[in-house]
Amino acid sequence: MFVCSCNMLTDTDVETAARNGAVRPREVYESKGCRAQCGNCVPGVVCLLRQIARQGRASIADTMSRHAEVPSQAM
């Protein structure tokens, strides 16, 4: 879906930028070689960045909890 019609920026573009380290809207736009024009898209970009960050933290927590489950050894 388009997040920014001024720059034809999609949710996939935001996700790719976030996976490559973008944490601020400016960094998302810079990753595509553009900048916010009218600014109406900035709240949507922020929302997507937060959602991606939450998913990343949940994924890390899930991985850590799976590795913490150490089978007990019989002695």
Phi and psi restraints in degrees (range 20) as a CNS / XPLOR table:
assign (resid 1 and name C) (resid 2 and name N)
       (resid 2 and name CA) (resid 2 and name C) 1.0 -79.0 20.0 2
assign (resid 2 and name N) (resid 2 and name CA)
       (resid 2 and name C) (resid 3 and name N) 1.0 130.4 20.0 2
assign (resid 2 and name C) (resid 3 and name N)
       (resid 3 and name CA) (resid 3 and name C) 1.0 -98.3 20.0 2
assign (resid 3 and name N) (resid 3 and name CA)
       (resid 3 and name C) (resid 4 and name N) 1.0 -35.5 20.0 2
assign (resid 3 and name C) (resid 4 and name N)
       (resid 4 and name CA) (resid 4 and name C) 1.0 -132.0 20.0 2
assign (resid 4 and name N) (resid 4 and name CA)
       (resid 4 and name C) (resid 5 and name N) 1.0 108.8 20.0 2
assign (resid 4 and name C) (resid 5 and name N)
       (resid 5 and name CA) (resid 5 and name C) 1.0 -77.1 20.0 2
assign (resid 5 and name N) (resid 5 and name CA)
       (resid 5 and name C) (resid 6 and name N) 1.0 -23.9 20.0 2
assign (resid 5 and name C) (resid 6 and name N)
       (resid 6 and name CA) (resid 6 and name C) 1.0 -63.1 20.0 2
assign (resid 6 and name N) (resid 6 and name CA)
       (resid 6 and name C) (resid 7 and name N) 1.0 -38.2 20.0 2
assign (resid 6 and name C) (resid 7 and name N)
       (resid 7 and name CA) (resid 7 and name C) 1.0 -113.0 20.0 2
assign (resid 7 and name N) (resid 7 and name CA)
       (resid 7 and name C) (resid 8 and name N) 1.0 4.8 20.0 2
assign (resid 7 and name C) (resid 8 and name N)
       (resid 8 and name CA) (resid 8 and name C) 1.0 55.7 20.0 2
assign (resid 8 and name N) (resid 8 and name CA)
       (resid 8 and name C) (resid 9 and name N) 1.0 41.3 20.0 2
assign (resid 8 and name C) (resid 9 and name N)
       (resid 9 and name CA) (resid 9 and name C) 1.0 -89.5 20.0 2
assign (resid 9 and name N) (resid 9 and name CA)
       (resid 9 and name C) (resid 10 and name N) 1.0 128.7 20.0 2
assign (resid 9 and name C) (resid 10 and name N)
       (resid 10 and name CA) (resid 10 and name C) 1.0 -106.4 20.0 2
assign (resid 10 and name N) (resid 10 and name CA)
       (resid 10 and name C) (resid 11 and name N) 1.0 169.1 20.0 2
assign (resid 10 and name C) (resid 11 and name N)
       (resid 11 and name CA) (resid 11 and name C) 1.0 -62.8 20.0 2
assign (resid 11 and name N) (resid 11 and name CA)
       (resid 11 and name C) (resid 12 and name N) 1.0 -32.2 20.0 2
assign (resid 11 and name C) (resid 12 and name N)
       (resid 12 and name CA) (resid 12 and name C) 1.0 -65.8 20.0 2
assign (resid 12 and name N) (resid 12 and name CA)
       (resid 12 and name C) (resid 13 and name N) 1.0 -38.4 20.0 2
assign (resid 12 and name C) (resid 13 and name N)
       (resid 13 and name CA) (resid 13 and name C) 1.0 -61.8 20.0 2
assign (resid 13 and name N) (resid 13 and name CA)
       (resid 13 and name C) (resid 14 and name N) 1.0 -42.0 20.0 2
assign (resid 13 and name C) (resid 14 and name N)
       (resid 14 and name CA) (resid 14 and name C) 1.0 -64.9 20.0 2
assign (resid 14 and name N) (resid 14 and name CA)
       (resid 14 and name C) (resid 15 and name N) 1.0 -44.6 20.0 2
assign (resid 14 and name C) (resid 15 and name N)
       (resid 15 and name CA) (resid 15 and name C) 1.0 -63.0 20.0 2
assign (resid 15 and name N) (resid 15 and name CA)
       (resid 15 and name C) (resid 16 and name N) 1.0 -43.3 20.0 2
assign (resid 15 and name C) (resid 16 and name N)
       (resid 16 and name CA) (resid 16 and name C) 1.0 -61.7 20.0 2
assign (resid 16 and name N) (resid 16 and name CA)
       (resid 16 and name C) (resid 17 and name N) 1.0 -44.3 20.0 2
assign (resid 16 and name C) (resid 17 and name N)
       (resid 17 and name CA) (resid 17 and name C) 1.0 -62.7 20.0 2
assign (resid 17 and name N) (resid 17 and name CA)
       (resid 17 and name C) (resid 18 and name N) 1.0 -41.1 20.0 2
assign (resid 17 and name C) (resid 18 and name N)
       (resid 18 and name CA) (resid 18 and name C) 1.0 -65.4 20.0 2
assign (resid 18 and name N) (resid 18 and name CA)
       (resid 18 and name C) (resid 19 and name N) 1.0 -41.7 20.0 2
assign (resid 18 and name C) (resid 19 and name N)
       (resid 19 and name CA) (resid 19 and name C) 1.0 -64.2 20.0 2
assign (resid 19 and name N) (resid 19 and name CA)
       (resid 19 and name C) (resid 20 and name N) 1.0 -23.9 20.0 2
assign (resid 19 and name C) (resid 20 and name N)
       (resid 20 and name CA) (resid 20 and name C) 1.0 -94.9 20.0 2
assign (resid 20 and name N) (resid 20 and name CA)
       (resid 20 and name C) (resid 21 and name N) 1.0 10.6 20.0 2
assign (resid 20 and name C) (resid 21 and name N)
       (resid 21 and name CA) (resid 21 and name C) 1.0 109.7 20.0 2
assign (resid 21 and name N) (resid 21 and name CA)
       (resid 21 and name C) (resid 22 and name N) 1.0 -4.2 20.0 2
assign (resid 21 and name C) (resid 22 and name N)
       (resid 22 and name CA) (resid 22 and name C) 1.0 -68.2 20.0 2
assign (resid 22 and name N) (resid 22 and name CA)
       (resid 22 and name C) (resid 23 and name N) 1.0 132.2 20.0 2
assign (resid 22 and name C) (resid 23 and name N)
       (resid 23 and name CA) (resid 23 and name C) 1.0 -125.6 20.0 2
assign (resid 23 and name N) (resid 23 and name CA)
       (resid 23 and name C) (resid 24 and name N) 1.0 -6.8 20.0 2
assign (resid 23 and name C) (resid 24 and name N)
       (resid 24 and name CA) (resid 24 and name C) 1.0 -126.8 20.0 2
assign (resid 24 and name N) (resid 24 and name CA)
       (resid 24 and name C) (resid 25 and name N) 1.0 150.5 20.0 2
assign (resid 24 and name C) (resid 25 and name N)
       (resid 25 and name CA) (resid 25 and name C) 1.0 -53.1 20.0 2
assign (resid 25 and name N) (resid 25 and name CA)
       (resid 25 and name C) (resid 26 and name N) 1.0 -42.5 20.0 2
assign (resid 25 and name C) (resid 26 and name N)
       (resid 26 and name CA) (resid 26 and name C) 1.0 -55.0 20.0 2
assign (resid 26 and name N) (resid 26 and name CA)
       (resid 26 and name C) (resid 27 and name N) 1.0 -39.6 20.0 2
assign (resid 26 and name C) (resid 27 and name N)
       (resid 27 and name CA) (resid 27 and name C) 1.0 -68.9 20.0 2
assign (resid 27 and name N) (resid 27 and name CA)
       (resid 27 and name C) (resid 28 and name N) 1.0 -32.2 20.0 2
assign (resid 27 and name C) (resid 28 and name N)
       (resid 28 and name CA) (resid 28 and name C) 1.0 -65.7 20.0 2
assign (resid 28 and name N) (resid 28 and name CA)
       (resid 28 and name C) (resid 29 and name N) 1.0 -48.9 20.0 2
assign (resid 28 and name C) (resid 29 and name N)
       (resid 29 and name CA) (resid 29 and name C) 1.0 -61.5 20.0 2
assign (resid 29 and name N) (resid 29 and name CA)
       (resid 29 and name C) (resid 30 and name N) 1.0 -43.1 20.0 2
assign (resid 29 and name C) (resid 30 and name N)
       (resid 30 and name CA) (resid 30 and name C) 1.0 -61.1 20.0 2
assign (resid 30 and name N) (resid 30 and name CA)
       (resid 30 and name C) (resid 31 and name N) 1.0 -34.0 20.0 2
assign (resid 30 and name C) (resid 31 and name N)
       (resid 31 and name CA) (resid 31 and name C) 1.0 -64.7 20.0 2
assign (resid 31 and name N) (resid 31 and name CA)
       (resid 31 and name C) (resid 32 and name N) 1.0 -23.8 20.0 2
assign (resid 31 and name C) (resid 32 and name N)
       (resid 32 and name CA) (resid 32 and name C) 1.0 -103.2 20.0 2
assign (resid 32 and name N) (resid 32 and name CA)
       (resid 32 and name C) (resid 33 and name N) 1.0 4.3 20.0 2
assign (resid 32 and name C) (resid 33 and name N)
       (resid 33 and name CA) (resid 33 and name C) 1.0 71.6 20.0 2
assign (resid 33 and name N) (resid 33 and name CA)
       (resid 33 and name C) (resid 34 and name N) 1.0 31.9 20.0 2
assign (resid 33 and name C) (resid 34 and name N)
       (resid 34 and name CA) (resid 34 and name C) 1.0 -138.2 20.0 2
assign (resid 34 and name N) (resid 34 and name CA)
       (resid 34 and name C) (resid 35 and name N) 1.0 -174.5 20.0 2
assign (resid 34 and name C) (resid 35 and name N)
       (resid 35 and name CA) (resid 35 and name C) 1.0 -147.0 20.0 2
assign (resid 35 and name N) (resid 35 and name CA)
       (resid 35 and name C) (resid 36 and name N) 1.0 161.5 20.0 2
assign (resid 35 and name C) (resid 36 and name N)
       (resid 36 and name CA) (resid 36 and name C) 1.0 -61.7 20.0 2
assign (resid 36 and name N) (resid 36 and name CA)
       (resid 36 and name C) (resid 37 and name N) 1.0 135.4 20.0 2
assign (resid 36 and name C) (resid 37 and name N)
       (resid 37 and name CA) (resid 37 and name C) 1.0 -98.5 20.0 2
assign (resid 37 and name N) (resid 37 and name CA)
       (resid 37 and name C) (resid 38 and name N) 1.0 -73.6 20.0 2
assign (resid 37 and name C) (resid 38 and name N)
       (resid 38 and name CA) (resid 38 and name C) 1.0 -86.7 20.0 2
assign (resid 38 and name N) (resid 38 and name CA)
       (resid 38 and name C) (resid 39 and name N) 1.0 -22.6 20.0 2
assign (resid 38 and name C) (resid 39 and name N)
       (resid 39 and name CA) (resid 39 and name C) 1.0 89.7 20.0 2
assign (resid 39 and name N) (resid 39 and name CA)
       (resid 39 and name C) (resid 40 and name N) 1.0 -5.9 20.0 2
assign (resid 39 and name C) (resid 40 and name N)
       (resid 40 and name CA) (resid 40 and name C) 1.0 -64.4 20.0 2
assign (resid 40 and name N) (resid 40 and name CA)
       (resid 40 and name C) (resid 41 and name N) 1.0 -22.0 20.0 2
assign (resid 40 and name C) (resid 41 and name N)
       (resid 41 and name CA) (resid 41 and name C) 1.0 -86.9 20.0 2
assign (resid 41 and name N) (resid 41 and name CA)
       (resid 41 and name C) (resid 42 and name N) 1.0 -17.1 20.0 2
assign (resid 41 and name C) (resid 42 and name N)
       (resid 42 and name CA) (resid 42 and name C) 1.0 -56.2 20.0 2
assign (resid 42 and name N) (resid 42 and name CA)
       (resid 42 and name C) (resid 43 and name N) 1.0 -45.8 20.0 2
assign (resid 42 and name C) (resid 43 and name N)
       (resid 43 and name CA) (resid 43 and name C) 1.0 -59.4 20.0 2
assign (resid 43 and name N) (resid 43 and name CA)
       (resid 43 and name C) (resid 44 and name N) 1.0 -36.9 20.0 2
assign (resid 43 and name C) (resid 44 and name N)
       (resid 44 and name CA) (resid 44 and name C) 1.0 -66.9 20.0 2
assign (resid 44 and name N) (resid 44 and name CA)
       (resid 44 and name C) (resid 45 and name N) 1.0 -39.5 20.0 2
assign (resid 44 and name C) (resid 45 and name N)
       (resid 45 and name CA) (resid 45 and name C) 1.0 -65.3 20.0 2
assign (resid 45 and name N) (resid 45 and name CA)
       (resid 45 and name C) (resid 46 and name N) 1.0 -43.2 20.0 2
assign (resid 45 and name C) (resid 46 and name N)
       (resid 46 and name CA) (resid 46 and name C) 1.0 -60.2 20.0 2
assign (resid 46 and name N) (resid 46 and name CA)
       (resid 46 and name C) (resid 47 and name N) 1.0 -44.9 20.0 2
assign (resid 46 and name C) (resid 47 and name N)
       (resid 47 and name CA) (resid 47 and name C) 1.0 -59.5 20.0 2
assign (resid 47 and name N) (resid 47 and name CA)
       (resid 47 and name C) (resid 48 and name N) 1.0 -45.9 20.0 2
assign (resid 47 and name C) (resid 48 and name N)
       (resid 48 and name CA) (resid 48 and name C) 1.0 -64.0 20.0 2
assign (resid 48 and name N) (resid 48 and name CA)
       (resid 48 and name C) (resid 49 and name N) 1.0 -41.7 20.0 2
assign (resid 48 and name C) (resid 49 and name N)
       (resid 49 and name CA) (resid 49 and name C) 1.0 -61.3 20.0 2
assign (resid 49 and name N) (resid 49 and name CA)
       (resid 49 and name C) (resid 50 and name N) 1.0 -41.4 20.0 2
assign (resid 49 and name C) (resid 50 and name N)
       (resid 50 and name CA) (resid 50 and name C) 1.0 -65.3 20.0 2
assign (resid 50 and name N) (resid 50 and name CA)
       (resid 50 and name C) (resid 51 and name N) 1.0 -42.3 20.0 2
assign (resid 50 and name C) (resid 51 and name N)
       (resid 51 and name CA) (resid 51 and name C) 1.0 -61.9 20.0 2
assign (resid 51 and name N) (resid 51 and name CA)
       (resid 51 and name C) (resid 52 and name N) 1.0 -44.1 20.0 2
assign (resid 51 and name C) (resid 52 and name N)
       (resid 52 and name CA) (resid 52 and name C) 1.0 -64.2 20.0 2
assign (resid 52 and name N) (resid 52 and name CA)
       (resid 52 and name C) (resid 53 and name N) 1.0 -40.6 20.0 2
assign (resid 52 and name C) (resid 53 and name N)
       (resid 53 and name CA) (resid 53 and name C) 1.0 -63.3 20.0 2
assign (resid 53 and name N) (resid 53 and name CA)
       (resid 53 and name C) (resid 54 and name N) 1.0 -42.9 20.0 2
assign (resid 53 and name C) (resid 54 and name N)
       (resid 54 and name CA) (resid 54 and name C) 1.0 -62.2 20.0 2
assign (resid 54 and name N) (resid 54 and name CA)
       (resid 54 and name C) (resid 55 and name N) 1.0 -42.1 20.0 2
assign (resid 54 and name C) (resid 55 and name N)
       (resid 55 and name CA) (resid 55 and name C) 1.0 -63.0 20.0 2
assign (resid 55 and name N) (resid 55 and name CA)
       (resid 55 and name C) (resid 56 and name N) 1.0 -39.9 20.0 2
assign (resid 55 and name C) (resid 56 and name N)
       (resid 56 and name CA) (resid 56 and name C) 1.0 -64.4 20.0 2
assign (resid 56 and name N) (resid 56 and name CA)
       (resid 56 and name C) (resid 57 and name N) 1.0 -43.1 20.0 2
assign (resid 56 and name C) (resid 57 and name N)
       (resid 57 and name CA) (resid 57 and name C) 1.0 -66.1 20.0 2
assign (resid 57 and name N) (resid 57 and name CA)
       (resid 57 and name C) (resid 58 and name N) 1.0 -39.4 20.0 2
assign (resid 57 and name C) (resid 58 and name N)
       (resid 58 and name CA) (resid 58 and name C) 1.0 -65.1 20.0 2
assign (resid 58 and name N) (resid 58 and name CA)
       (resid 58 and name C) (resid 59 and name N) 1.0 -39.3 20.0 2
assign (resid 58 and name C) (resid 59 and name N)
       (resid 59 and name CA) (resid 59 and name C) 1.0 -65.3 20.0 2
assign (resid 59 and name N) (resid 59 and name CA)
       (resid 59 and name C) (resid 60 and name N) 1.0 -41.9 20.0 2
assign (resid 59 and name C) (resid 60 and name N)
       (resid 60 and name CA) (resid 60 and name C) 1.0 -65.5 20.0 2
assign (resid 60 and name N) (resid 60 and name CA)
       (resid 60 and name C) (resid 61 and name N) 1.0 -44.1 20.0 2
assign (resid 60 and name C) (resid 61 and name N)
       (resid 61 and name CA) (resid 61 and name C) 1.0 -63.0 20.0 2
assign (resid 61 and name N) (resid 61 and name CA)
       (resid 61 and name C) (resid 62 and name N) 1.0 -39.7 20.0 2
assign (resid 61 and name C) (resid 62 and name N)
       (resid 62 and name CA) (resid 62 and name C) 1.0 -63.8 20.0 2
assign (resid 62 and name N) (resid 62 and name CA)
       (resid 62 and name C) (resid 63 and name N) 1.0 -44.1 20.0 2
assign (resid 62 and name C) (resid 63 and name N)
       (resid 63 and name CA) (resid 63 and name C) 1.0 -63.2 20.0 2
assign (resid 63 and name N) (resid 63 and name CA)
       (resid 63 and name C) (resid 64 and name N) 1.0 -43.0 20.0 2
assign (resid 63 and name C) (resid 64 and name N)
       (resid 64 and name CA) (resid 64 and name C) 1.0 -65.2 20.0 2
assign (resid 64 and name N) (resid 64 and name CA)
       (resid 64 and name C) (resid 65 and name N) 1.0 -39.9 20.0 2
assign (resid 64 and name C) (resid 65 and name N)
       (resid 65 and name CA) (resid 65 and name C) 1.0 -68.1 20.0 2
assign (resid 65 and name N) (resid 65 and name CA)
       (resid 65 and name C) (resid 66 and name N) 1.0 -33.4 20.0 2
assign (resid 65 and name C) (resid 66 and name N)
       (resid 66 and name CA) (resid 66 and name C) 1.0 -68.3 20.0 2
assign (resid 66 and name N) (resid 66 and name CA)
       (resid 66 and name C) (resid 67 and name N) 1.0 -35.8 20.0 2
assign (resid 66 and name C) (resid 67 and name N)
       (resid 67 and name CA) (resid 67 and name C) 1.0 -77.3 20.0 2
assign (resid 67 and name N) (resid 67 and name CA)
       (resid 67 and name C) (resid 68 and name N) 1.0 -20.5 20.0 2
assign (resid 67 and name C) (resid 68 and name N)
       (resid 68 and name CA) (resid 68 and name C) 1.0 -77.1 20.0 2
assign (resid 68 and name N) (resid 68 and name CA)
       (resid 68 and name C) (resid 69 and name N) 1.0 -18.5 20.0 2
assign (resid 68 and name C) (resid 69 and name N)
       (resid 69 and name CA) (resid 69 and name C) 1.0 -78.8 20.0 2
assign (resid 69 and name N) (resid 69 and name CA)
       (resid 69 and name C) (resid 70 and name N) 1.0 89.6 20.0 2
assign (resid 69 and name C) (resid 70 and name N)
       (resid 70 and name CA) (resid 70 and name C) 1.0 -96.5 20.0 2
assign (resid 70 and name N) (resid 70 and name CA)
       (resid 70 and name C) (resid 71 and name N) 1.0 124.6 20.0 2
assign (resid 70 and name C) (resid 71 and name N)
       (resid 71 and name CA) (resid 71 and name C) 1.0 -66.1 20.0 2
assign (resid 71 and name N) (resid 71 and name CA)
       (resid 71 and name C) (resid 72 and name N) 1.0 139.2 20.0 2
assign (resid 71 and name C) (resid 72 and name N)
       (resid 72 and name CA) (resid 72 and name C) 1.0 -74.7 20.0 2
assign (resid 72 and name N) (resid 72 and name CA)
       (resid 72 and name C) (resid 73 and name N) 1.0 144.4 20.0 2
assign (resid 72 and name C) (resid 73 and name N)
       (resid 73 and name CA) (resid 73 and name C) 1.0 -102.7 20.0 2
assign (resid 73 and name N) (resid 73 and name CA)
       (resid 73 and name C) (resid 74 and name N) 1.0 136.6 20.0 2
assign (resid 73 and name C) (resid 74 and name N)
       (resid 74 and name CA) (resid 74 and name C) 1.0 -77.8 20.0 2
assign (resid 74 and name N) (resid 74 and name CA)
       (resid 74 and name C) (resid 75 and name N) 1.0 137.1 20.0 2
